[in-house]
Amino acid sequence: MTQLEQVTTPVDAVLARMRALDGTFPSGDGVAVFHRVHLAVTEAADRRTDTGRLPGRGAATALDARWAERYLTAVDAAAEGRRPPACWRPLFQLRRHPGVRPLQFALAGINAHLGHDLALAVVDTCRALDCAPADLEDEFDRVGDLLGTLEERVRDDLMPGPDLLRIADPLTHLLSAWSLERAREATWSAARALWALRHLPDVAEEFTDRLDAAVGFAGRMMLTPLPR
């Protein structure tokens, strides 16, 4: 058994906390829309890990937990009146805006969690397991596939129907500019770049800050309020 297979991370604790949080969000909260999407992704990943279908279970649980913890840290910061990372600020700032549609909230959360958090979670996991990003590529692809499935479900469930074309037209135009596949490719490149910069902490910190800001800017555009 390899080192990657031996290491485990408390995904169950992360799931327990996410399930507990799920009942605390008020009605109409945009963060709640994303939270339920993320909880579904994490539960699906945990079920696949438990069935033994993943060859590198330790790597899978390590990446899943570190990825989820970054979102939970942002939730804690907002709850305590502190500023969450720039990638999350638009979602928390506009979470109750009546002009933002549920689909926008869900995809803006996916954008922050994929574009910023997953890149950093890959690096966190590599440090913990003493491996390179290439050793986690299968796990990264698994997360990306799960997000792809969830994105399709989100669009199907939350896109307004044909009787609401006045709303759907600007919404479709706004969100068609964002591609999960392109975001996924950019995230993998960012993770590899951050790993290559690990011995240059000042440069790595600057790169991380710019990544955070860029993902936050994209999220703010996705959350543009639309007319009713």
MOZI-V379509 format. One record per backbone hydrogen bond with DSSP energy under -0.5 kcal/mol. CO is the residue of the C=O (numbers start at 0). NH is the residue of the N-H. If there is no record, write none. Layout:
co=CO nh=NH
co=CO nh=NH
This chain:
co=1 nh=5
co=2 nh=6
co=8 nh=10
co=9 nh=13
co=10 nh=14
co=11 nh=15
co=12 nh=16
co=13 nh=17
co=14 nh=18
co=15 nh=19
co=16 nh=20
co=17 nh=21
co=18 nh=22
co=19 nh=22
co=20 nh=23
co=20 nh=24
co=25 nh=28
co=28 nh=32
co=29 nh=33
co=30 nh=34
co=31 nh=35
co=32 nh=36
co=33 nh=37
co=34 nh=38
co=35 nh=39
co=36 nh=40
co=37 nh=41
co=38 nh=42
co=39 nh=43
co=40 nh=44
co=41 nh=45
co=42 nh=46
co=43 nh=47
co=44 nh=48
co=45 nh=49
co=46 nh=50
co=47 nh=52
co=48 nh=51
co=52 nh=54
co=53 nh=56
co=54 nh=56
co=55 nh=59
co=56 nh=60
co=57 nh=61
co=58 nh=62
co=59 nh=63
co=60 nh=64
co=61 nh=65
co=62 nh=66
co=63 nh=67
co=64 nh=68
co=65 nh=69
co=66 nh=69
co=66 nh=70
co=67 nh=71
co=68 nh=72
co=69 nh=73
co=70 nh=74
co=71 nh=75
co=72 nh=76
co=73 nh=77
co=74 nh=78
co=75 nh=79
co=76 nh=81
co=77 nh=80
co=81 nh=83
co=84 nh=87
co=84 nh=88
co=85 nh=89
co=87 nh=91
co=88 nh=92
co=89 nh=93
co=93 nh=96
co=94 nh=29
co=96 nh=99
co=98 nh=225
co=100 nh=103
co=100 nh=104
co=101 nh=105
co=102 nh=106
co=103 nh=107
co=104 nh=108
co=105 nh=109
co=106 nh=110
co=107 nh=111
co=108 nh=112
co=109 nh=113
co=110 nh=114
co=111 nh=115
co=111 nh=116
co=112 nh=117
co=113 nh=118
co=115 nh=119
co=116 nh=120
co=117 nh=121
co=118 nh=122
co=119 nh=123
co=120 nh=124
co=121 nh=125
co=122 nh=126
co=123 nh=127
co=124 nh=128
co=125 nh=129
co=125 nh=130
co=131 nh=134
co=131 nh=135
co=132 nh=135
co=133 nh=136
co=135 nh=139
co=136 nh=140
co=137 nh=141
co=138 nh=142
co=139 nh=143
co=140 nh=144
co=141 nh=145
co=142 nh=146
co=143 nh=147
co=144 nh=148
co=145 nh=149
co=146 nh=150
co=147 nh=151
co=148 nh=152
co=149 nh=153
co=150 nh=154
co=151 nh=155
co=152 nh=156
co=153 nh=157
co=154 nh=158
co=160 nh=163
co=161 nh=164
co=163 nh=166
co=163 nh=167
co=164 nh=168
co=165 nh=169
co=166 nh=170
co=167 nh=171
co=168 nh=172
co=169 nh=173
co=170 nh=174
co=171 nh=175
co=173 nh=176
co=174 nh=177
co=178 nh=182
co=179 nh=183
co=180 nh=184
co=181 nh=185
co=182 nh=186
co=183 nh=187
co=184 nh=188
co=185 nh=189
co=186 nh=190
co=187 nh=191
co=188 nh=192
co=189 nh=193
co=190 nh=194
co=191 nh=195
co=192 nh=196
co=194 nh=197
co=196 nh=199
co=199 nh=203
co=200 nh=204
co=201 nh=205
co=202 nh=206
co=203 nh=207
co=204 nh=208
co=205 nh=209
co=206 nh=210
co=207 nh=211
co=208 nh=212
co=209 nh=213
co=210 nh=214
co=211 nh=215
co=212 nh=216
co=213 nh=217
co=214 nh=218
co=215 nh=219
co=216 nh=220
co=217 nh=221
co=218 nh=222
co=220 nh=223
